[in-house]
Amino acid sequence: MIAHNNNGLRYYTFESFPANRVDHGLYTRLGGKSQGPYQALNLGGTVGDRPEDVLTNHQQLFESFGRPFESRFDVWQVHGKTMLIAHQPRPRNQKHQPADGIFTDNPEVTLLMRFADCVPLVYYDPQKHVVGLVHAGWQGTLQQVAAEGVRMLQEKFDSDPEDLLVGIGPSICGHCYEVREDVYKQFLNAFGADADAFFTKREGHLYLDLWLANTYTLHQAGVHNIEQSNLCTAEHVDEWYSYRKEKGITGRFGVVIALKP
Ligand SMILES: [Zn+2]
């Protein structure tokens, strides 16, 4: 990933995404207005932070990103596998729709999602000129939401999985993410014996590698151009929010993507 500093904010981009065709940014928590555990660029509106600070942070992010705040399309991320197409920006008075994947071919739309340990999956089809974001926590990963995003692109935009670029953004790594035994059982049910590769046992504790599970799912769906950020949120709370490391009281960082006109 490439790090950028702009207007006091710091964000990363994937090297494989062509900067002349698509704008994207994985924004760190640095440079925003929020205080305490939400410090500083928190974009989560339902995590206990001051609403006026969250709104300022959103506006600051869009200013840094160089696109109008009014171009924003975001959703209520619910750990499911509903995919939506954003034909237009979300009107400010319209409620968030529940979904965990958003896609657009409209350059007037900026897609935005929020994260703190869950896996950000960033999609670009350079042939059909479509972008997307998918949110994959353990529940989404179990439901193979990464492949749901690929299916959406195939069905609605006639994408060929071979063409797709997918970036795996900062999220909790397989060394840090301890899970319960029943999570392992659910993965065995969904993935069969292949699920064994996603888990490791250390001193009686079980750990899940969400990066590996999502990479496996993307491969199965025919995607091979995958860029892995290898940035662990739990190990880098100086730059990212980590729900697990910060014991549930923390903010959400923003991931944005938009097509160049
Ligand atoms: Zn880690």
Residues whose N, C-alpha, C, O or C-beta is under 5 A from the ligand:
A	BS01	ZN	C173 H175 C176 C232 A234 E235
